[in-house]
Amino acid sequence: MSLDSSNPGATADDYQAAIAQGFMPIRDVARITGVNAVTLRAWERRYGLIVPHRTPKGHRLYSDEHVTHIQAILTWLNRGVSVSQVKGLLRSNQPAFAEASSQWEAKRQQLQEAICNLNERRLDDCFNSELALYPPSTLCEQLLLPLLEELELRWRNQFGAQAERVFFYSWLRSKLGARLYHNNRQHNGAPLLLINVSDLPMAPGLWLTAWLASNAGIAVEVFDWPLPPPELALAVEHIQPRAVLLYSSQALNSTHLQRLLGGYDCPCLLVGQVVQIHADELQVIAQQNAELSLASDPLAALHSLTDLNLLHS
């Protein structure tokens, strides 16, 4: 079917006919691929990576071939390739991993310099420029998780480390928390309930997990503070979540851990370094509790939620 916007006789009926024939609006493509509409438009405008059909009124419509093309782009991005390189790689099918690695290192260096200088505006500008071009999962894997590892090394026994840590964690929680709030207004259905069960506030892994899940199309409620098991059960009773995610980046008392992991009428996912710290004990608990899943980092948590079919209403 032709969607030529030069056709003066084209009407809204043409749009509906195109949808009936399998074309998709941008919101559906964003839901299917996990790439938000802003990023899809940026790929089209700045790099010509995706060129959708247009209706006479300028609405973008995508085919199954477009979705396949977007998934190919994501494959390259998840290998660490910069978005500016993808078009050439898709044409030639030749890797450029050394250059890609160098580009991501440069991006992380920019963010780290802003953090070291406690420069919120510079940090925000650097992150926003990447956020417009990359889906959250790619930014998490290639930019933010490696950045956090680099920062932890930097912050060992260095004067000013605590100021940098509080500055960055506060910024990250505010930045991602605002996005969760906006996304939650768009999502219906039961939320995920994500609770920090350690005594370390503003844990970046907690907020990255929440951000990734929120971007996948569901509401996420975050409690950035531990609750005693009876009150946690009360929160679950009131909120009626589709799943409970418990996050900790530190060791937990074994008795307390077992109390936290039981008694829910929904799936439970334990996330964070606690999974590695208590690996042997948790494997035994998981074998006895079919509703329990384990994930050592935010990306693994996203994969687990996908495998459990919890990411779509």
N, C-alpha and C positions, 0 to 999 in steps of 0.2 A: 504494500500500500504506500502511496506517495504521501509524504508529509510536507511537501514543498510549500513554504510560507509565502511564495510569490503567487500562489493561486488565489485570486481575489474572491473566488466563490467558496473558499474553505470556511467552515464554521466549527462551532463547538462539537457538532455531531462527528466531525472528522477525528477529533480528539478521543471521543468515546469509542468510536469504531477502532481506532488504533489500540486502545486499551483492550478492547474485546479480542483483538487479533494477537495479543500477547506482549505488546509494548508496555513498559513500566514507567511510572513517574519516579522522580529522583528519590522521594522518600522511601519507596519500596526497595530501590537499589541500595540505598544506605542501610536499610534493615537487613537485607540479604548478605551484603558484603562486609558490614561493619565499618565502612568508610562513610563519614558523615557528608551531608550535602555541601557544606562549605569547602571541604577538601576536594570533592569531586569537581566542583566548579573551578577550583584553583588549578587542578590538574588539566582541565580543559583550557582555561584562559592562559595560563603561564607556560604550559609545556605541550599542549596539544596531545596529551596522552589519551584522552577520551573525547570523542566528538559525537555527542548524542544527536538524534533527530530533533527537529524543532517544529512545534506547531505554529500556525499563523500568528498566534499571540506570544510566541517565544518560549512556551513551556518545553522543558527538556523531556524527551522520551527515550527509553533505553530498551535494547533487545537482549535476548539471552546471550548473543555474541558479545555485547558490551560487558555483561556480567562476567563472562569467561575471561575477557581482556583485563578487567579489573582484578580478577583473582590472579592472573599472571603477573600483574604489576605488584600485587601484594607478596607474591613469592619472591620477587627480586628484593623488595624492601625488607622482607624478613631475613634475607641473606646479608643484610647490612649495606645494600646498595643505596646511594643517594637518589632521590627522585629525579634530579636533573640528568642522571645517567640512564634511566630506565628505558626511555624511548629508543636510544641507540642500541641497547642490549636486546630489546625485543626484536629489533630488526636483524641484528647480526647474530644473536644468541651466543655472544662471546662474553665471558665473565670479566669483571674489573674489580676484584675484591680488594686488592691492595689500595686502589684509589678510594674505594668506598670506606674502608677502614679508616683511612687518613681523614676523610671528610667528617666522619662521625667523631673522631678524636678532636677535631677542630671545634665542632659544635659543643662537645662536652667542656672543652677548655674555655670557651666563651662563657658558659654558664658558671663554671667554677670561679672564673675571675670576678664575675658579678657577685657571687656569694662571698668570696674573700673580701671584697670591698663593701659588703653589706649594702649593695646598690639594688634596691627593689625595682626601680624603673627599668634598669638595664636587664635585670633577670627576667622581668615580665616581657620586655620586648623580644629578647632572644627566644624565650619559650614560645611566645605567641607566633613568631614567624615559623617555627617548626610545626606547631600545632595546626596551622593552616594547610600544611602539606602532607602530614603523615597521620595515619590512624593511631589511636592510643596504644594499641598492642605493639606497634613498631617503635614508637617513642619510648615505651616502657623497656623493651628489649635492647634497643640500640643506644638509647640516650640516658634514661633516668636510672635504671638499675646499675649499669656500669659507672655512672656518675656517683651514685651512692657508695659503691665500693671504693672508688678513688678518694672520695671525701673521708671515708672512715680511716683510710691509711693516712691521709693528711692530718686528721684530727688527733692522732696518737701523740700525746705528750707535747702538744704545741700550744703556746700561749695564744689565746683568742679563739680556741677551738669551740668552746661552749657558746660563745657569742655567735659564731658562724652557724653552729648546729641549730640553735634556737631560731635564728633568723631564717634559715632555709626551711626547717620543718614548719615554722609558723606560716611562711609564704606558701608552701606546698599544700598545707591543710586548707588555707583560705582559698587558694586557686582551685583545687579540686573539689572542695566543699561547695563552692559557688556553682560549679558545673553539675554536681549532683543535685543541688536544689533546682536548677533549671531543668535538668533531665527528668526529675521526679514529677514535675508539673505536666510532663508530656506522657508519662507512663501510667497505665492502669494495671489493676490486678495486685495480687499479694506481693509484697516486697521481699527482698533478701534482708535479713537482720544480721549486721556485721558488728561484732563486739570485740573491743580490745580487752583481752583477759590478762594482760601483763600490767605492771605498774609504770610503764614507760609511755607517757602521753605523746600524742602527735606522731606516732610511729609511721614513717613514710610508707612501709609495706602495707599497712592497714588502708591508707588512703589510695594507694595505687590499686589495690585489689578492688576497693569500692568503685573507683573510676572506671576500671576495665569492665566490671559487671554492669555499671550504669550505662556505659556506652553500648552494651550489647542489647539494650532495649527494655530493661526492667527497672523498677524503683528499688532504691537501696537506702535502708535506714542504718545510720552509723552511730554507735555508742562508743565514744573515744575514752572510755573509762570502764574498769572492771566492775562487774556486779557479783554479789554473792549468789550461789546457785539458786536459792529460793526466789530471789528477786529476778534473776534471769528467767526462771520458769514463769514468773508473773508477767514479765515483758513479752515472752513468747505467747502467753495466753491472750494478752490484749492485742498484740500486733498481728498474730496469725500469719507468720511469714511463710514463704514457700520453702525456705531453708534457713538454717542458722549457721553463720560463719564465725568461728572463734579465731581471733588472731593473737599471736604472741611471738615476740622476737627473743624471748628468754625462757629459761627453764621454769617449770612449774612444779609445785609439790604434787607428788604422785597421787595422793588421796584426793586432793583438790581437782586434779586433772580428770580423774575418773568420774567425779561428781559432775563436772562441767559437761562431760561428753554424753551423758545418758538422759533418758526420759523425755525426748522430744517426739512429737507426732509429725515430724517432717525430717528431711535429710539434714545431717550435721556435717560441716566441713571444718577441719582444723587446718589453719594456714600459718605459715611463718617458719622461722628457724627452730621453733619448738618441735617441729616434726623431725628435724634432724637430731636435735638434742635427745629426744626420747624415742628414737627410731625403733629400738627393739620392743620396748613396752607398748608402743602404739600399734605395732604390727599385730601383737597379740590381741589388743582391744578391738582393732578393726576386724579381725577374723571372727570375733564374737558379736560384733555389732554391724549388721548389714547396712544400716543407715549412715554409717560414718565413713567419710572420705578424708584423705590427707593430701596436702599440697604444701610444698616447701617455700613457694614464692608466689607473687601475684599472677604471673603467667601460667603457672601450673594450676592455680586456683581457677583461672578462666577456663582452662582445658577441662578440669573436673566438672565445672558447672555445665559446660557444653555436653560432656559425656552423660551427665545426669538429666539432660533435657530440661534444665531449669532456667534457660536464658530467654525464653519467649513465652508470652502469655498464651 
